Amino acid sequence: KSDGGSGSGRLVMDESGNAFSGTYNRGNNPDDVEATWNGKRAEAGGSGGTTVATPVSFSGAWQGTLGGTPLLLLLQHKGNKVTGQLKVNGADYGNLTDGVVTGKTLRFAFLLANGQAGGTGEMRMDSDGKSFQGNINGTAASGNYVGP
C-alpha cells in the first residue's frame, strides 16, 4: 500500500543483499508492470545512523542493444533532469526530452529525428553504476557505460 492506493509487485535483491529493484502495478497480478522501484539498505555512520546514497549520473555515452539492434545513448544529466541523443543502428533516431531520474531509474520521452513524438523509455541503472536494463517503447534495451 502506498499513497492511498494498493496493488502488487515483485522485488529482487541484488547479490550483496543490500539493494533491491522491482516492478509494481495497481492490479493483483505481480507480473503486470506499470512502473519500477528500487531501494538500498541504509548504511551506518551518517546522521541518525544512516548515510545518504551517492547520486547516480547517467551523463556520458551508453552503448547497448534495443531488441537486438545496436543502440547508442549520448546523455547529459544535471540535477534530476536528463537530455540527450538516441542513435539506433548508427543512425540518429531522436532526442531525449523530459528525462527525469528517480533513484537509479531514468524515465524519458523522446522526439524522433523528424521532430515528431517518438514515445517513452526507461533505464534502470544496475548496482555497478556502469550498466542498465530497461525499455524504449516497450522493446527491451540494455547496455553499458562506455565513457564521457
C-alpha positions in Angstrom: 0.0 0.0 0.0 1.3 3.5 -0.9 -0.1 6.9 -1.5 -3.7 5.9 -0.8 -3.6 3.0 -3.3 -2.6 -0.6 -3.3 -1.5 -3.2 -5.8 1.0 -5.9 -6.4 4.7 -6.1 -7.4 7.9 -8.0 -7.4 11.2 -7.2 -5.7 14.6 -8.7 -6.5 17.5 -8.4 -4.1 21.0 -7.8 -5.6 23.9 -10.1 -5.0 25.1 -8.0 -2.0 21.7 -8.3 -0.2 21.9 -4.5 0.4 19.7 -3.3 -2.5 16.6 -4.2 -4.5 14.9 -3.4 -7.7 11.5 -4.3 -8.9 8.2 -3.6 -10.6 4.7 -2.8 -9.4 1.2 -2.2 -10.7 -2.2 -1.2 -9.2 -3.7 -4.6 -10.0 -3.5 -8.1 -8.5 -1.0 -9.7 -10.9 2.6 -9.2 -9.8 3.8 -9.9 -13.4 2.0 -6.8 -14.8 4.3 -3.8 -14.9 3.2 -0.2 -14.6 6.4 1.2 -13.1 9.6 0.3 -11.3 11.1 0.9 -7.9 14.4 0.4 -6.2 16.0 0.8 -2.8 19.2 0.5 -0.9 19.8 -0.5 2.7 20.8 2.5 4.8 24.5 2.4 5.8 25.7 3.1 9.3 27.7 6.2 10.1 25.7 9.2 8.9 23.3 11.5 10.7 20.8 9.3 12.7 22.9 6.2 11.9 22.5 6.4 8.1 24.2 7.9 5.1 22.6 9.3 2.0 23.4 7.3 -1.1 25.6 8.9 -3.7 23.5 10.3 -6.5 23.9 8.4 -9.8 24.8 10.0 -13.1 23.6 9.0 -16.5 25.9 11.5 -18.2 28.1 10.1 -20.9 27.9 7.5 -23.7 25.9 4.3 -23.2 26.2 1.5 -25.8 23.9 -1.4 -26.0 21.1 -3.0 -27.8 17.4 -2.3 -28.4 15.7 -5.5 -29.2 18.9 -6.9 -30.6 19.7 -3.7 -32.7 22.8 -1.6 -31.8 21.9 1.3 -29.6 23.9 4.4 -28.5 22.7 7.0 -26.0 24.6 10.2 -25.5 23.3 11.8 -22.3 23.7 15.0 -20.3 22.5 14.7 -16.6 22.0 17.9 -14.5 20.2 17.7 -11.2 17.5 15.1 -11.7 17.0 16.1 -15.4 18.5 14.2 -18.4 18.6 15.2 -22.1 20.5 13.7 -25.0 20.6 11.8 -28.3 19.4 8.4 -29.2 21.0 6.5 -32.1 19.8 3.2 -33.4 21.9 1.1 -35.7 24.3 4.0 -36.1 21.6 6.5 -37.3 20.1 9.4 -35.5 16.8 8.2 -34.1 15.8 11.0 -31.8 16.4 13.3 -28.9 15.5 12.6 -25.3 13.3 15.2 -23.7 11.6 15.3 -20.3 14.1 12.8 -18.8 13.7 12.5 -15.0 15.9 10.5 -12.6 14.4 8.9 -9.5 16.9 6.8 -7.6 18.7 4.7 -10.2 15.9 4.9 -12.8 15.7 7.3 -15.7 12.3 7.8 -17.3 12.1 9.8 -20.5 10.2 10.8 -23.6 11.8 11.4 -26.9 11.2 13.1 -30.2 12.1 11.4 -33.4 14.7 12.9 -35.7 11.9 14.4 -37.8 10.6 16.3 -34.7 7.5 14.1 -34.2 6.7 12.4 -30.9 8.6 9.2 -30.6 7.5 7.6 -27.4 8.9 6.9 -24.0 11.6 4.8 -22.3 13.1 3.8 -19.0 16.6 2.9 -18.0 17.3 1.2 -14.6 21.0 1.5 -13.7 22.5 -1.6 -12.2 24.2 -1.5 -8.8 27.6 -1.2 -10.5 26.6 2.2 -12.0 28.1 1.1 -15.3 25.2 -0.8 -16.9 21.5 -0.6 -17.4 18.4 -2.5 -18.4 15.1 -1.1 -19.5 12.9 -0.5 -22.5 12.1 2.0 -25.2 8.5 1.9 -26.4 8.1 -1.5 -24.8 11.2 -3.0 -26.6 13.9 -4.4 -24.2 17.0 -2.3 -24.0 20.3 -2.9 -22.2 23.8 -1.5 -22.3 26.9 -0.3 -20.6 28.6 3.0 -19.9 31.5 3.5 -22.4 32.8 6.9 -21.4 32.2 10.7 -21.0 
